[in-house]
Amino acid sequence: MEFMDVLLKRRSTRKFTDEKVTKEELDKILKAGLLAPSSMNRKPINFMVVERRETLDALAEAKDHGAELLRGADKAIVVIADTMISDTWCEDSSIALTYLHLAATDLNLASCWVQIHMRKKDGVYAESVVRDILKIDEHYRIAGIMALGHSDDIPAPHSPEDIDKSKVHFLV
């Protein structure tokens, strides 16, 4: 698939089928995440792959809204960043999540970025909830979770006409 086609095709999918993501597909997605650039190439990002149904269900309750889709996902990748390595953890995590999302699209898999950073569950930050579920050390921050699976409900790709060129400004 051409890169622009991947960009146009990438859509967030919140409904998954029971079909499994293969080990080969998961490996390709993780390789993409590991290739994501980071500030000063410090590579503070780690990926926690969640496959256990009980853990996916617990993560689905990690914030007040928007994580429920994890119940139907086959797998999830929790993106965590070591703050002892880099202070640009949020940016580095966001880039890695984007690479995961695009790699899943390239493999014709369904995916959705579940925002964790700055979200809450009953007044408590969702990062704390996820940290407790997964037993993550305090010096790691959690920007988001990538839900993965197969779906027959992927929204139609964007078209080149959807590109809002008014957002581009040339300074002369």
Contacts in CASP RR format, 6 or more apart in sequence:
PFRMAT RR
TARGET T0000
AUTHOR 0000-0000-0000
METHOD contacts of the structure
MODEL  1
MEFMDVLLKRRSTRKFTDEKVTKEELDKILKAGLLAPSSMNRKPINFMVV
ERRETLDALAEAKDHGAELLRGADKAIVVIADTMISDTWCEDSSIALTYL
HLAATDLNLASCWVQIHMRKKDGVYAESVVRDILKIDEHYRIAGIMALGH
SDDIPAPHSPEDIDKSKVHFLV
1 9 0 8 1.000
1 106 0 8 1.000
5 157 0 8 1.000
6 102 0 8 1.000
6 105 0 8 1.000
6 106 0 8 1.000
7 102 0 8 1.000
7 158 0 8 1.000
8 157 0 8 1.000
8 158 0 8 1.000
8 159 0 8 1.000
8 160 0 8 1.000
9 105 0 8 1.000
9 157 0 8 1.000
9 158 0 8 1.000
10 101 0 8 1.000
10 102 0 8 1.000
10 105 0 8 1.000
11 105 0 8 1.000
11 154 0 8 1.000
11 155 0 8 1.000
11 156 0 8 1.000
11 157 0 8 1.000
11 158 0 8 1.000
12 111 0 8 1.000
12 112 0 8 1.000
12 113 0 8 1.000
12 155 0 8 1.000
13 110 0 8 1.000
13 111 0 8 1.000
13 112 0 8 1.000
13 151 0 8 1.000
13 153 0 8 1.000
13 154 0 8 1.000
13 155 0 8 1.000
14 69 0 8 1.000
14 112 0 8 1.000
15 69 0 8 1.000
15 72 0 8 1.000
15 110 0 8 1.000
15 151 0 8 1.000
15 153 0 8 1.000
16 69 0 8 1.000
16 72 0 8 1.000
16 73 0 8 1.000
16 74 0 8 1.000
16 110 0 8 1.000
16 147 0 8 1.000
16 149 0 8 1.000
16 150 0 8 1.000
16 151 0 8 1.000
17 149 0 8 1.000
17 150 0 8 1.000
17 151 0 8 1.000
17 152 0 8 1.000
18 74 0 8 1.000
19 74 0 8 1.000
19 149 0 8 1.000
19 150 0 8 1.000
20 74 0 8 1.000
20 149 0 8 1.000
20 150 0 8 1.000
21 74 0 8 1.000
21 75 0 8 1.000
21 109 0 8 1.000
21 148 0 8 1.000
21 149 0 8 1.000
21 150 0 8 1.000
25 107 0 8 1.000
25 109 0 8 1.000
26 49 0 8 1.000
26 75 0 8 1.000
26 148 0 8 1.000
28 103 0 8 1.000
28 107 0 8 1.000
29 77 0 8 1.000
29 100 0 8 1.000
29 103 0 8 1.000
29 104 0 8 1.000
29 107 0 8 1.000
29 109 0 8 1.000
29 148 0 8 1.000
30 47 0 8 1.000
30 49 0 8 1.000
30 77 0 8 1.000
30 100 0 8 1.000
31 103 0 8 1.000
32 99 0 8 1.000
32 100 0 8 1.000
32 102 0 8 1.000
32 103 0 8 1.000
33 45 0 8 1.000
33 47 0 8 1.000
33 96 0 8 1.000
33 99 0 8 1.000
33 100 0 8 1.000
33 103 0 8 1.000
34 47 0 8 1.000
35 99 0 8 1.000
36 45 0 8 1.000
36 92 0 8 1.000
36 95 0 8 1.000
36 96 0 8 1.000
36 98 0 8 1.000
36 99 0 8 1.000
37 95 0 8 1.000
38 44 0 8 1.000
38 45 0 8 1.000
38 86 0 8 1.000
38 88 0 8 1.000
38 92 0 8 1.000
38 95 0 8 1.000
38 96 0 8 1.000
39 86 0 8 1.000
39 88 0 8 1.000
39 91 0 8 1.000
39 92 0 8 1.000
40 86 0 8 1.000
42 85 0 8 1.000
42 86 0 8 1.000
42 92 0 8 1.000
43 85 0 8 1.000
44 81 0 8 1.000
44 82 0 8 1.000
44 83 0 8 1.000
44 85 0 8 1.000
44 86 0 8 1.000
44 88 0 8 1.000
44 89 0 8 1.000
44 92 0 8 1.000
45 79 0 8 1.000
45 80 0 8 1.000
45 81 0 8 1.000
45 82 0 8 1.000
45 92 0 8 1.000
45 93 0 8 1.000
45 96 0 8 1.000
46 79 0 8 1.000
46 80 0 8 1.000
46 81 0 8 1.000
46 82 0 8 1.000
46 140 0 8 1.000
47 77 0 8 1.000
47 78 0 8 1.000
47 79 0 8 1.000
47 80 0 8 1.000
47 96 0 8 1.000
48 77 0 8 1.000
48 78 0 8 1.000
48 80 0 8 1.000
48 134 0 8 1.000
48 136 0 8 1.000
49 75 0 8 1.000
49 76 0 8 1.000
49 77 0 8 1.000
50 56 0 8 1.000
50 59 0 8 1.000
50 75 0 8 1.000
50 76 0 8 1.000
50 77 0 8 1.000
50 78 0 8 1.000
50 134 0 8 1.000
50 145 0 8 1.000
51 74 0 8 1.000
51 75 0 8 1.000
55 133 0 8 1.000
55 134 0 8 1.000
56 70 0 8 1.000
56 71 0 8 1.000
56 72 0 8 1.000
56 73 0 8 1.000
56 75 0 8 1.000
56 76 0 8 1.000
57 70 0 8 1.000
57 71 0 8 1.000
58 133 0 8 1.000
59 67 0 8 1.000
59 70 0 8 1.000
59 76 0 8 1.000
59 78 0 8 1.000
59 114 0 8 1.000
59 130 0 8 1.000
59 133 0 8 1.000
59 145 0 8 1.000
60 67 0 8 1.000
60 68 0 8 1.000
60 69 0 8 1.000
60 70 0 8 1.000
60 71 0 8 1.000
61 67 0 8 1.000
61 121 0 8 1.000
61 129 0 8 1.000
62 116 0 8 1.000
62 121 0 8 1.000
62 126 0 8 1.000
62 129 0 8 1.000
62 130 0 8 1.000
62 133 0 8 1.000
63 114 0 8 1.000
63 115 0 8 1.000
63 116 0 8 1.000
63 119 0 8 1.000
63 120 0 8 1.000
63 121 0 8 1.000
63 126 0 8 1.000
63 129 0 8 1.000
64 119 0 8 1.000
64 120 0 8 1.000
64 121 0 8 1.000
64 122 0 8 1.000
66 114 0 8 1.000
66 115 0 8 1.000
67 114 0 8 1.000
67 126 0 8 1.000
67 145 0 8 1.000
69 112 0 8 1.000
69 114 0 8 1.000
69 147 0 8 1.000
70 76 0 8 1.000
70 114 0 8 1.000
70 145 0 8 1.000
70 147 0 8 1.000
72 147 0 8 1.000
73 112 0 8 1.000
73 147 0 8 1.000
73 148 0 8 1.000
73 149 0 8 1.000
74 148 0 8 1.000
74 149 0 8 1.000
74 150 0 8 1.000
75 147 0 8 1.000
75 148 0 8 1.000
75 149 0 8 1.000
76 114 0 8 1.000
76 145 0 8 1.000
76 146 0 8 1.000
76 147 0 8 1.000
76 148 0 8 1.000
77 100 0 8 1.000
77 145 0 8 1.000
77 146 0 8 1.000
77 148 0 8 1.000
78 130 0 8 1.000
78 134 0 8 1.000
78 142 0 8 1.000
78 144 0 8 1.000
78 145 0 8 1.000
79 93 0 8 1.000
79 96 0 8 1.000
79 97 0 8 1.000
79 100 0 8 1.000
79 142 0 8 1.000
79 143 0 8 1.000
79 144 0 8 1.000
79 145 0 8 1.000
79 146 0 8 1.000
80 93 0 8 1.000
80 136 0 8 1.000
80 140 0 8 1.000
80 141 0 8 1.000
80 142 0 8 1.000
81 89 0 8 1.000
81 90 0 8 1.000
81 92 0 8 1.000
81 93 0 8 1.000
81 140 0 8 1.000
81 141 0 8 1.000
81 142 0 8 1.000
81 143 0 8 1.000
82 89 0 8 1.000
82 139 0 8 1.000
82 140 0 8 1.000
83 89 0 8 1.000
83 139 0 8 1.000
83 140 0 8 1.000
83 141 0 8 1.000
84 139 0 8 1.000
86 92 0 8 1.000
89 141 0 8 1.000
89 143 0 8 1.000
90 117 0 8 1.000
90 141 0 8 1.000
90 143 0 8 1.000
93 117 0 8 1.000
93 141 0 8 1.000
93 142 0 8 1.000
93 143 0 8 1.000
93 144 0 8 1.000
94 143 0 8 1.000
97 113 0 8 1.000
97 143 0 8 1.000
97 144 0 8 1.000
97 146 0 8 1.000
100 111 0 8 1.000
100 146 0 8 1.000
101 111 0 8 1.000
101 113 0 8 1.000
101 146 0 8 1.000
104 110 0 8 1.000
104 111 0 8 1.000
104 146 0 8 1.000
104 148 0 8 1.000
104 149 0 8 1.000
105 111 0 8 1.000
109 148 0 8 1.000
109 149 0 8 1.000
109 150 0 8 1.000
110 148 0 8 1.000
110 149 0 8 1.000
110 150 0 8 1.000
110 151 0 8 1.000
110 153 0 8 1.000
110 154 0 8 1.000
111 146 0 8 1.000
111 147 0 8 1.000
111 148 0 8 1.000
111 149 0 8 1.000
112 146 0 8 1.000
112 147 0 8 1.000
113 144 0 8 1.000
113 145 0 8 1.000
113 146 0 8 1.000
113 147 0 8 1.000
114 144 0 8 1.000
114 145 0 8 1.000
114 146 0 8 1.000
114 147 0 8 1.000
115 143 0 8 1.000
115 144 0 8 1.000
116 126 0 8 1.000
116 127 0 8 1.000
116 130 0 8 1.000
116 142 0 8 1.000
116 143 0 8 1.000
116 144 0 8 1.000
116 145 0 8 1.000
117 126 0 8 1.000
117 127 0 8 1.000
117 141 0 8 1.000
117 142 0 8 1.000
117 143 0 8 1.000
117 144 0 8 1.000
118 125 0 8 1.000
119 125 0 8 1.000
119 126 0 8 1.000
120 126 0 8 1.000
121 129 0 8 1.000
126 142 0 8 1.000
127 141 0 8 1.000
127 142 0 8 1.000
130 136 0 8 1.000
130 142 0 8 1.000
130 145 0 8 1.000
131 138 0 8 1.000
131 140 0 8 1.000
131 142 0 8 1.000
136 142 0 8 1.000
END
